[in-house]
Each structure stands twice: as structure tokens, then as C-alpha cells.
Amino acid sequence: MPGCFKKTLFALASTISFASFIVIAVAMGTQRWMTGKMLCKTGADLVNATDPELVKFMGEIYYGLFRGGKIRQCGLGGRRSKFTIFPHMVKKLNTGLHVMIIMFLCVAMGFSLVSFGFCILNAIKVPYRAIKGPAGLCLWNLLAGGFIALAVTGFMAAVKLHRLTERIANFRENAFQFVILEERFEDCFWLCVASATAHAVNLLLIAISGIHFPKIKTKTEEANVTAEDIMY
């Protein structure tokens, strides 16, 4: 049976692993990974708009991994619309990269659950196989954190290198062309970053659990009274 200190560490690690699983699931289902401001370039060019008038042609866009929305401002007031990434829009994006981001997060969720299960096992008893013990826990957390990091890096590459926001803003826009003025990573994106950090914290907790702290022993000396002692 593991000691009280190790039980506490493994219980904390299991909580972090399960929380990571929940955080990734919530982040994947939301539509606030990225927000931005977009300019209706076609409308602004038609009226030769000056700087103060450009406000009438500035809209907003937000999206996640599966859906999003935008507000088009082309001089006639804001028009709201919503869109889904699958099945049609994804063909205009970097399809392989977008699908890989989702797959990486799904795999990370799986490893988070595996880490959760083995943390519970280590809190209850000492496994006889190394893969089920601290070494295995390090592996599962390293894989989970690594796949989350790959997904986050892939999403950043899609936004910055492949102009993901601009492609989404101009999807099925035949009459108008939109230019992205500002982009900002939102809370759901940073939740995934926090989830990867959580697995790094788990690695630290597992490493601490392997440290053997010296035990403080107290010796109680009892006086043994013998016949010789009584004589003296």
C-alpha cells in the first residue's frame, strides 16, 4: 500500500488529469477560439471611404474548430450570419491540418483518461508492472501534453501561416472581399494551453512521489533494572 503522502499526490494528479479531459472537451465544443475584426474592402473602395468612415465597413468574426459567426459591415448596417466548418468550408481551408488538430485533441483526451485511471490505481495500491506505475504515468502525461501542444501549434500555424481567419471570412463571399485587421486568441484556445501545462504539473507531482524522504525515528530507551544494579 502506498503511503499517505503518495496517495495525496496521486489523488491530486488524477484530479488534474480528469480536469484536463473536461477542459479539452469543453474547448473543442465552443466557438470562441479566435476573434477578429474585418474590413469590407470592396465597400470601402467603392465609396472611397476615409479613415473616419471606415468604421461603417468594419465587422467582426469569431470561430472555433467546428462553427462560428460573423457580422458583415458593408455600409448598409451589420448583418449577422453563422457558419459551420464541416462539411463544405473545410475544403477551402487547409483540410489536413484542421483535421489533424481535432485528431490530436481527441488523442490527448484519451491519454488524459488513461492517466486518470492509472493515477487512481497508484493511489490504491502499488502496481507490480512498471507501465502501470509512475513510469507509465509519466508516459501517459507526456503523450497527452505533447498532443495538446501539437494541436495548439497547428492551430497557430493555420491562423498565422495559412490565413485561416481570412479564408473563413471570405468563404462564399462573391460580391465582397474582406481583409482581416485584427486577430486575437480567445479563452478556449488558452484553455488548451492550460491543459498542456496541467500535464506538465502532473509530471512534477509524479517525480515528487518517487522521492524517498528520510524517516524520523524516535527511540524509547527503557531502563532495565537487574540484580547487579541493585547491589551497586
Helices and strands as residue ranges (DSSP letters): H 4-29, E 34-40, H 41-46, G 51-57, E 58-63, E 67-73, E 78-84, G 89-92, H 95-124, G 130-132, H 134-160, H 164-169, E 178-185, H 187-209, H 227-231
